[in-house]
């Protein structure tokens, strides 16, 4: 406790995600909204990965985001890098592994969705949370929940939150529509 360090077990990433990028733990960002009736819904999701052999998947550290189809758990066609790192770069495959994004299936995706919904229910006063989830060998692992997160990434991954029914519900609840 006096060292200033935290020691925690390393997550062994699922082999399927190693095919995408083995240099980092590729995480899923799912954001949840709890409405006034306490119904918890997932608004959107994307997968984050390093594109330069970094050990972190953060977009701001040289990674990219690839939108995920919430129904199928498959990646969509295009991945995006951060403006401040590379300029906005549109990719259809991982630049190092050459794994094509479109229809790449995320293992344990339904279980990851269930995990963030259960987790959101534990902190009902935080109505909007961006959850980071890794996929280990035996299932999803919750990394963290962020109440002050970059919602712009989720907006981009969805294709514009103004057309997202869950986001529109959130806006109606705070009288912004």
N, C-alpha and C positions, 0 to 999 in steps of 0.2 A: 504494500500500500504506500510505502514511502518512496518507492522507486520512480513513480510517475509513469509507469508502463502498465498496460493491461495485457494479460496473457490469456489467450483463448484458443480453443481447438480450431484447427484449420478445416475448412470445408472442402471435401473432395468432390469436385464437380462431376456431374453425370457425363459418361463417355460420349453421348450424343452431342453435348454442348462443346466438348473438346474438339469435335470435328469442325465446329464453327471457329473457335479460337481457344487453344490450350494455354495461352500465356496469362490469362486472368480468369477470375470467376465472373462469368457472364451473368448479369442479373436482370431480372424483370422488374420494371417499375409499373405497378398497378395503382391507380388512385380510386379511392372509395369516397362515397358521399352518403351521409346518414340524413334522411329527410325528417321532417317534423313528426312523422308517425313512427320513427325509429326503424324504418326500412333501410337496409344497407345495400347499396348497389355499387358495382364497379363501373367507372365512367370510361376508362381506356387503359391501354397498356402498350408498352414497347420493351424490347430487349436491348440491353446495352452491352457493348463489347469494345475492347481495345482494337484499334486498327494499325497499331505501330509496335506490337510486341510488348506493350506496357503491362505491368502487373495489376493495373487498375482499369476499370471499364468506364470510368466517368467520361462523359462527353466533353466536359471542359478540360480534361487532361489528355485529349487526343483520341477519344473514342468515337463511336457512332451509335445512333439509335435506329432500330428497325421496328416499325409498327407491327403489332400482333393482332390477328383476328381473334377477338374474345370468345367466339363460339367454337372455333376449331383448334386454337392454340398454335396455329401455323403463322410463320412470318409472312408479311406482305412483301411486295416486290422491291421496294426502294429503302435504302438506309441513308441517313443524313449525318454529316459531321457538323461540328460547331463552327460558326462563322469566325470566331476569334482565333481558332487554331489553324484551320486549313482553308478558310473560306467555306461557304456552304458547298459541300461536295456530295453529289448524289451517287450512290453505289448500288449495284444490283447483286454484288457478291463481295465476300470478304477479300480485301486486297492482298492478304498474305496466304490464307488457306485456300482461296478460290471457291469456297463453299457458297453456292447460290442461295440467296435469302428466300426467294419466293417459294412458299410451301414447305420450308424447313420446319419440322414439327418439334415443338418444345415438350420434352417429357414431363410428366406429372403436372401439366398445365391446369387441369381441373382442380387438382389438389392445391395448387398454388392459389387459385381463386378462392377456394374454400378457406384456406389459411388466412388470407387478408380479410375476408368477411368476418371470420371468428375474431380476429385480432381487433378489427374496428369496433366490434361489439363490446370489447373490454374497456374501451375509452370513448364512451358515447358523447362526451362533451367536445371532442375533436371531430367535427362533422365532415371535414375534408382532409384526407391524409393521402400522401404519396408513399406507397410501401415498396421497399426493395426486397426482392426474394431471389435467393440462389436456388439452384436445383442440384441437390446432392445425389449421391448414388442411390439412396433409398427414398427420395422424395424432396419436397420443397423445404427450404430453411429460411426463416424470417431473419433478415439482416437488420432492418430498421424501419421505423415509420417516421415520416417527415410531415409536420404540420405546416411548415413554411418551406415549400418546395417549388421548383421551377415548373409551374403549371404549363408554361409555353411548350415544353416538350410533349406533354400529353395532348395539348391542343393540336400541335402539328401531327402527332401520330394518329389522332382520330380523323384528321382532315378538316378541322375547324370545329371548335366546341359550340359555336352558335347553332350548329345543326345536331348536336348531341342531346338526346331527350333527357338524360339524367342531369346534364349541366343546365339545360333550360329550366328544369324543375328547381334546381338550386337558385337560379336567378329569380324565378318567380317567388320563391320563399323569402328572398330578401328585397322584393319589390323592385327588381331591376329590369323587368320585362313589362 
